[in-house]
């Protein structure tokens, strides 16, 4: 498993200061070029500094499939879905633009994953 600073991991084998099932943030990863064999985590500081732990004590938490959305795209999405109804003084969902918005978001996801 290859990790980098900032990755989130969950403890699956607790010892020392670790708590099984808790989420930790990788501070630093140590080991080989293609994989790491130990890490330090931001949440475990001891008197002597950061304690390193074997990487097999953790599982990497996969981040959700995120899409960067520009301000223009965000405005487009909001305008397409939500419109103010001045006559009834309420809000309604504009379903007519649903597929156009979904297509735009799916396109961004495909672009980011390639």
C-alpha positions as CSV (number, residue, x, y, z in Angstrom):
1,X,0.0,0.0,0.0
2,X,1.4,3.4,-0.9
3,X,0.4,6.4,1.2
4,X,1.2,10.0,1.3
5,X,1.0,12.9,3.8
6,X,-2.7,13.7,4.4
7,X,-4.2,10.3,3.4
8,X,-6.8,9.0,5.8
9,X,-6.4,5.5,7.3
10,X,-8.4,3.4,9.7
11,X,-6.8,1.3,12.4
12,X,-7.5,-2.4,12.0
13,X,-4.9,-3.7,14.5
14,X,-4.6,-1.5,17.7
15,X,-1.5,-1.4,19.9
16,X,0.1,1.3,22.0
17,X,-1.7,4.6,21.4
18,X,-3.8,3.4,18.5
19,X,-7.5,2.6,18.8
20,X,-9.1,0.0,16.5
21,X,-11.7,1.5,14.2
22,X,-10.4,5.0,14.6
23,X,-9.5,7.2,11.7
24,X,-6.0,8.7,11.5
25,X,-4.2,11.1,9.2
26,X,-0.9,10.1,7.7
27,X,1.9,12.5,8.8
28,X,4.7,10.7,7.0
29,X,5.3,7.4,5.3
30,X,8.6,5.4,5.4
31,X,9.9,2.5,3.4
32,X,10.6,1.5,-0.2
33,X,10.1,3.4,-3.4
34,X,6.9,1.6,-4.5
35,X,5.3,0.9,-1.1
36,X,5.7,1.9,2.5
37,X,6.2,-0.3,5.5
38,X,5.5,2.2,8.3
39,X,3.8,5.5,8.9
40,X,3.4,8.2,11.6
41,X,0.0,9.7,12.2
42,X,-0.9,13.3,13.2
43,X,-3.1,12.0,16.0
44,X,-0.5,10.0,17.9
45,X,2.2,12.2,19.5
46,X,4.3,10.9,22.4
47,X,6.8,12.6,24.6
48,X,9.7,11.7,22.2
49,X,7.7,12.9,19.1
50,X,5.8,10.9,16.6
51,X,5.7,7.1,17.0
52,X,5.8,5.1,13.7
53,X,3.5,2.1,13.2
54,X,3.6,-0.8,10.7
55,X,1.5,-0.1,7.7
56,X,-0.4,-3.4,8.0
57,X,-2.1,-2.0,11.1
58,X,-4.1,0.3,8.8
59,X,-6.4,0.3,5.8
60,X,-6.5,3.3,3.5
61,X,-9.8,5.1,3.4
62,X,-10.7,5.7,-0.2
63,X,-11.9,9.3,-0.8
64,X,-15.2,9.8,-2.5
65,X,-15.1,10.5,-6.2
66,X,-14.7,14.3,-6.1
67,X,-15.3,16.7,-8.9
68,X,-13.8,20.2,-9.0
69,X,-16.6,22.6,-9.9
70,X,-16.0,26.1,-11.0
71,X,-18.1,29.0,-9.7
72,X,-19.8,29.2,-13.2
73,X,-20.6,25.5,-13.1
74,X,-22.0,25.8,-9.6
75,X,-24.2,28.7,-10.6
76,X,-25.3,26.6,-13.6
77,X,-26.2,23.7,-11.4
78,X,-28.1,25.8,-8.9
79,X,-30.0,27.7,-11.5
80,X,-30.9,24.5,-13.3
81,X,-32.3,22.8,-10.2
82,X,-33.7,25.4,-7.9
83,X,-35.8,28.3,-9.0
84,X,-37.7,30.8,-6.9
85,X,-41.4,30.8,-7.4
86,X,-42.4,34.4,-6.9
87,X,-46.1,33.7,-7.1
88,X,-46.3,31.2,-4.3
89,X,-43.3,32.6,-2.5
90,X,-41.7,29.1,-2.4
91,X,-39.0,27.1,-4.1
92,X,-39.4,24.3,-6.7
93,X,-37.1,21.9,-8.4
94,X,-36.7,22.4,-12.2
95,X,-36.8,18.8,-13.4
96,X,-36.5,19.9,-17.1
97,X,-32.8,20.6,-16.6
98,X,-32.0,17.5,-14.6
99,X,-30.4,15.4,-17.4
100,X,-28.4,18.4,-18.7
101,X,-26.8,18.9,-15.3
102,X,-26.2,15.2,-14.7
103,X,-24.5,14.9,-18.1
104,X,-22.2,17.8,-17.3
105,X,-21.2,16.3,-13.9
106,X,-20.7,12.9,-15.4
107,X,-18.5,14.4,-18.1
108,X,-16.3,16.1,-15.4
109,X,-16.0,12.8,-13.5
110,X,-14.9,10.9,-16.6
111,X,-12.4,13.7,-17.4
112,X,-11.0,13.6,-13.9
113,X,-10.7,9.8,-13.8
114,X,-8.7,9.6,-17.1
